[in-house]
Amino acid sequence: MTLRKSICTSRPVSRTARKTISASHASDEDGSDHDSDESLSSNEPAAINNNCKNLYFIPDPNLRSDEVNMRRNVFYTEALVRFTEMHLIYPARGHFAILDPDVRLDDGKHMKRVLIDKWLLLVIEMHRKYSHYFDFKVIRWENFLSWLMKGDVEHPETGPCQGADIVLGAIDYTTEYVTNVNGITRQNYQQFDEKMDTFSRLIKVWPPIPFSRRGAFKLRRLQILDEIATTITHTPRPASSLWDGEGIPSGKVLKRTHSAYGKHVYLPSSPPPSVDELRGACDLPGRQWIVQDWVPTLRQLGEYKVYFIEKEVVWISVARLGEDGGEWHTVDSHHQIRSLEHVAAMLQAGPIVDDYLFSMDPPQYSPMTSDLVLFARDTLEGLIARDRDHDGYSLLSEWCRMDIGIFEQGGMCSYFVNEVETNIALGLFGEGCGAAVMDPLARLWYSLLGLSL
């Protein structure tokens, strides 16, 4: 398979032209990736680029290489094609990435490279002002890591991120990069940590490294959520504690810190792991297993995914566990949110077998003023107040996704936060929220670049 390239003009893109506009990356027929990083550069006069901002992006290597996530890749591609077919695009420069019409979206070998970088570029180009100019470059994680560990990190101009005003992307401590992707071992993990700190002091990185690192320690965040539930929202939560390293708890959920994408999670219905398996998964610093009460309504009802950008709710969807209790999948979005009283009454009446948290009826009120959103906003304010660094900054004030379940106790229902996600690759690109987050996401990234919309 070959993806074609073309430079967009400042004229509206026709339906025919959009089908031939290309990707910044290509994959070979055998699914292998090209090694070079690619810059989406301008065909405009150089004199105009005096105020150019250089935005570099590191795609998530787990999504690109993990066969389990192939369905996610298909979703990104389909969503991007749908969006560009529905809107007139007035690009001033750069590329828009659309697969050639003959590419089969259900063929995994054609989807080896995830298309998040094209989605990012589309977000920015759709909203840029003609008075602002920037270059967008995609950096392979492997190339960045090789330079970081072997190169002169004190001089970023010697590496793949030379000239960057900001680096976005997948430098994230919650995923399995350190064991599955980049080959970092226990022996050089400290060196990796120190070099990342040095790099982020010299070049702006978003999300900031200290917050990515902090988010990996899930037990601390669970403790903060417990405190917020007690002092602010006055709602019950499932109990959490550290695994004692001995027996396998029965009827509980096991979650490991420093992990994402549903890895290292054992539900009561999962085949039980052995003690040796659990211990072996904690071979790098900071990794711990958390034991948490199982909440049956997560299987019955699913959970809301509430997306915040700059502390405003921009999208709400619902996800449910698969039939085998495995991967979460989105089932609906943005219809009428059912009240807790309605959900409690239905739970009392009998088992709920259909997707239920959203009604298909026309909204009788704005979803953004529902009790769910008020609960989410109160929780976010509490998290931000406890998450700020010494300068008063918190990544949560810029972006997060809050996964909210329903806790049923004594015939009464209340909300609880199951997870808070700040990994942009995992949290932003999926679940049907693409078009809805474009405007607020573009405003955020422009502000990070010192620009405005």
N, C-alpha and C positions, 0 to 999 in steps of 0.2 A: 504494500500500500504506500502511495506517495501523497503527501499533502502539499498543495501548491501554495506559493507565496505571491502576494501582490501588495503594493502600497496603496492605502486608501487616499482618496482625494478629499477636498473640503466640500464636495457636492454630495447630495443625498445618495445613498447607496440603493440601487435598484434591487428588485427581488432576484433577478438573474445574476447580478454582480455579487450579491451576498453569498451565493452558492459556491463561488470560486475564491472567496477571500480566505486567507490561509491561517494556519497555525504557526507559532514561533518555534515549535518543535516538530520533528517528524519521527515516525517509527518505521523500521524496516518491515518487510513481509514476515520475517521470523519473530517480530515483536521486540527486537533489540533496539536500544536507544542510541542515538548519536551522542558522542561524548562532549561536544563543544557546547559552551554556554552561548546564548544568542541574545543580541540586543535588538530591540525593535526601534530602529532609529528613524530619523526624520528625513524627508526629502525637501524640507523648507530651507531657505537661505540661512547660512551659518550666522549671519549678523543678527537674526531674530532670536537666536538661542542664547543671548547673553544672560538671560534670567532663567536658564534651563535648570530644572531640578532632576536629579538622577534617583530614580526609585528602583531598587533591586528587590527581587523576590526569590526566596528559597522554597520550592515546592516540598510538600511532605513526602519523603521517600517511602514511608510505609504505605500510603495510599497508592503510590505509583507501582510498587513492586508486589503488593500482597494480593494474591489471586482472590482471597475472600472478599476483597473490596471492589471486585470488578463491577458489581451492580451499581456501586456508587459512581464509578467512572461513566457508566452508561447514562445515569441520571444527569450528571453535570452536562454531558454533551447534548442530550435531548433538551434539557432546559435552556441551554444557550442557543440552540437552533430555534426553539420555539420563541424565545424572547426576541431574537433578531428578526425573525419573520414577522413579528407583530408590530414592530416599531420602525419608523424611519430614523436612520442614523445619520448624523451630521458630523463625521469625524474630521478633525483638522489635520491629524497625522497618525501614524502608527498602523498597526494591523488589527483586524478582527479575525478571530479564529473560528472557522466553521469547517466541519468535515466535508469532504467531497461527497456528492450524492450517492456514490456507489459503495460507500463504507457501510457495512452491516453493523448496526449498533448492538446486536445481540452476539456478536462474535468477539470473544474475549481477547483473541490475539491482536485484534485491531485497537484494543483499548489499553495497551500497556502503559501509556503515559497519561496520567490524569490531567484534565484540562483546566485545573484551577487557575493557572497562570493566565489563560485566555479570558477567563471570567473576570479576574482582577483587572486586566487591561480594559475590558469592556466597561467595567464600573467607572474607571477613571476617565476614559476617553468620552464616554457618554455625557459627562458632566463638566468637562474642563471648559475654562474660558479661553477665548482665543488670545488673550493677553498673557496667558500662562503656558509655559512650555516645559516639557519634561521628557526624559528618556526612561524607558522601562526595560529592564534586563532580567532575565531568568538565570539564576545560578544553581547548578546542580549541587545537591547536598554533599555528594561524594567529593566534588572538586573543592568546595568550601572547606570541608573537613580536612582534606589532605593538606591544603595550605595552612590551615589553622594549627595543625599539629606539627608540621615540618617547616613552615615558613617563618618569616619575620613579622609576628603579629603586632609588634610595636610600630610597624610601618604598613598600614593597610593599603597604601598605594602600590605595594608590591604584589598584591593578591587579586583574586577575582572580583573583589568589591571596591576596587580603586575608583575614586570619584563619586561614591555613593553618598547621597544626602540622607537616605534612610534605607534600611534593610528590613523588609517585611518577611515574615514566614515562619518556617517550621523548625526553629531552634527551640525545642520544647522538651522539658524534662519529664513530662508525664507519659511519653510514649517509649517504645522499646528501641530507640536509636542505639543506645549504648551497648546493646547485646545483639540485636538482630540485623542492624543496618550498617552501622559505621565501624564495628569491630573494636570499639573501645573496651578495654579490659579494666579489671579492678586496679591493676598496677598503674595505668596511665590516666585513670579517671580524674584524679586530682589535678593533673596537668591540663586536661581538657577544661575543667572547671575554671582554673586560673586564667587560661588563655581566652575563654569566653568572656570573663570579666574584663580583661584588658581590651579586647576587641570592642565590647559594648561601651567602654569609656571613650573610645576614639571615634566610633561611628554610631549614629543613632540606630537602635534596633527596636522594632515593635513587633509583637509585644516585648516589653523590656525583660531582659534576662532575669533579674532578681524576682520578678513576679511570676515568670514561667517556672522558675525553680521552686518558689514558695507554693505555687499551686499544686505541685507534685506531692506535697506532704498532706495527704487528704485527711488524716486524722485531725490535724489542727483546724482545718476548715469545718469538719463535722462538729468539733467542740464549739466553734464560734456559732454555727447554726443552732446548736443546742441552747446556747446562751441567748441568742436572738429570739428563739421560740419561747423562752421563759420570760424574758424581760420586755419584749416589744410586741410580738404577735400573739403571745399567750395561747399557743397551740401545742399539742403533743407531737412527739417525734419518735421514730424507732430508736432504741438504745444502741449505742456503738461502743466497742472496746477493742483493745489490742488482743490479738491471738496470743495465747500463752506459750505456743511452740510445742505443745504436747499432743493432746487428742484432737480429733476432728469434731467440731460442734455439730449437733444434729438440729435440723430445722432452722438453720440460720443462713445468712448470706455471708460469703467470704469475699472480700475485695482487697486487692493489693495496692499499695501506694505506688506512685511512679509508673502508672500504666493507663492505657486508654484503649479505645476501639473495642470495648467489651472484652478485652483480654484480661486474664487473671481475675475473673469473677465467677464464683460458684454459687448457684442458686440451690435451694433445698431439693429441687428436682434434677439437678445435675449429677452425673456420676461422681461420687466422692473422690477427692484426691487423696493421695497418701501423705503422711507426715513428711516423708523425704521429699516429695514433690513440692510441698509448700516451702520447706526450708531451702531447697535448691533454687527457688525463684527469688530468693532474697540474698543473692550472692554479691550484690553491689551496695554501696553505702546508702543508708536511708530507707531501704525497702522493707516494708512491714505489712503484715496481714491484719486486716480489720474484720472483726466479727460484728455483724449487724442483724437486728431483728428483721425477719421477713414480713413484708406488708402484703397481704393477699390481694388487696385492691389493685396493686400494680399489675398483676396478671389479669384481673377481672376488667379493669377500666383502662389501663395504660397510664400515661403521664403527659402533662402539658410540657411543651418546650417553649419557653418565653424568651424572646430575643431582645436584648437591650443594646442600644447604641447611644452613647452619651446620656445615659440614665433614662432614656425614653424607650418604651416598648414599641418595637417596630414590626413584630410578627409573633403570632402564636400558632403552634401546630400541636397535634396530638400524636404520640407514638405508642405502639403496643408491642408486647413481646410476641415473637413467633410462636406457632403452635407447639414447637418442641422446646420452648423456653429459651431459645437462643437469641439471635440478633433482633434488636429493636427495629421497627419499621414504621414509617409515617403512614397514618391512615386517613387523616382529614386535616382541614385547616380553615380557620377564620370564618366559621359560621357562628351561630348563636351559642354562647357558652352556657351550659346548664348550671343552675344554681346548686349550691351544696345541699339545700333542703330537698331539691328534686332528686339529686343523686342518692341521698340517704333514703328517701321514700322508695325508690326503685330497688335499692339493695335489700331493703326489708321485704319487698314484694317477691323477690326470687332472683335467680341468677341472671346476670346480664351477659348476653352472648354476642351482641352486635357492638359495633363501634359507637360509643355512647356519649362521651364527654362533650362532643359537639352535636347540637341539633342541626338537622338539615333545613329547619324552618328559617325564614328570613329573620335577621337579628331584630329583636324588639328594643334593643339599646346598644350603644357602642360597646364592643368588646373591650375597648381601652378604658372603660370606666367600671368594669366588672369587679366583683370582690376578689377574683383571681389576680387581677392586675394590681389592685390596692395592696393585697398581701405580698405580691412580688416586689412592688416598689418599697414597701416598708422593710422587707428583708434585705433588699439591695442597699438601702441607706445604712442599715445596721452593719452589713458586710464592709461597705466602704469606710465607715468610721473606724473599724477595727483592722483595716487592711492597709491604711496609708503608711507611706514611708516617712522618713524624717522631714522631707520637703512638703508633706501633705498630699502627695500624689498617690493615686490608686488606679491600676489598670481597669478595675471594675467600673470606674466612672466613665470609661471610654467604651468598653465592650464586654459583654458576657452573655452566655446562654444559661438560663436557669431551668432545670428539669424539676417539675413540681408534681407530686403525686397527691392522692387523697387518702387520708387516714380515717378509718371508720372505727368508732369506739362507742359502745353502748347505744347504738342507733343514731349517733351524731357523726357528722362528717366535718373534717377540717383539712386544710392544705398543709403539706410539708415539703421542704426542698430535699430532693433526692441527690442532686448533683449540681455543681456550679462549674461550667466549662468556659475556659478562656483560650483554648487552642483554636486558632482561627481556621486552620485546615479542617479540623474535626467539627467545629461548632458552626461555622458560617456557611459552608458550601454543601448544602444538602437540605433535606426535609422540606423542599418546596418553597424556600423563602427567598430565592434569588432576586426576582424583580422587586420585591417589597423592601429589601434592605439597600437597594442601590443608591437612592438619594442620601439617606443618612450616612451610609458608609463612605460615600464620596466626600461628603462634608467633613467627616472625621479625618480621612486621609489627607485632604487638602490642608486642614488645620495642622496636621503633623508635619507637613512640608512647609508650613509658614505661609500658606496661601489661603484664599477664601473663595467660596462660591457666591 
